[in-house]
C-alpha cells in the first residue's frame, strides 16, 4: 500500500510540474549504465507501474521514474539529466543518452 502511495505521489509531482511548464530534473550520478539499460529496455520490468527493488546501485524508485518518463514524449523532452556535472537533454544528447543508459522514447 505504501509503495503505491509513493509511486502515485511521484507521478502526480511530474504531472503538476509539467502542467506548470516546469522541467523535470534527473540525476544519474553513480548509476550503473548497464543495469539501467536492461531495465529500461523492458528485458526485466515491462510494467512501468512496477516498483523494482534496489538493483545493484540503483535506488528503488529510479527505474520506476525513468520507465514512466521514457513512455511519455512530453516528459522525456522536458527532462534535464545530470551526470557528474554534465547536463544532458533529449534535444542535444539523444544519441548519447540512448547509447550509454538506454534512455529513449518507448511508446506503449
Secondary structure as GFF3:
##gff-version 3
##sequence-region A 1 108
A	DSSP	alpha_helix	2	19	.	.	.	ID=ss1
A	DSSP	beta_strand	24	27	.	.	.	ID=ss2
A	DSSP	alpha_helix	33	40	.	.	.	ID=ss3
A	DSSP	alpha_helix	60	69	.	.	.	ID=ss4
A	DSSP	alpha_helix	73	77	.	.	.	ID=ss5
A	DSSP	beta_strand	79	83	.	.	.	ID=ss6
A	DSSP	beta_strand	86	88	.	.	.	ID=ss7
A	DSSP	alpha_helix	90	101	.	.	.	ID=ss8
###
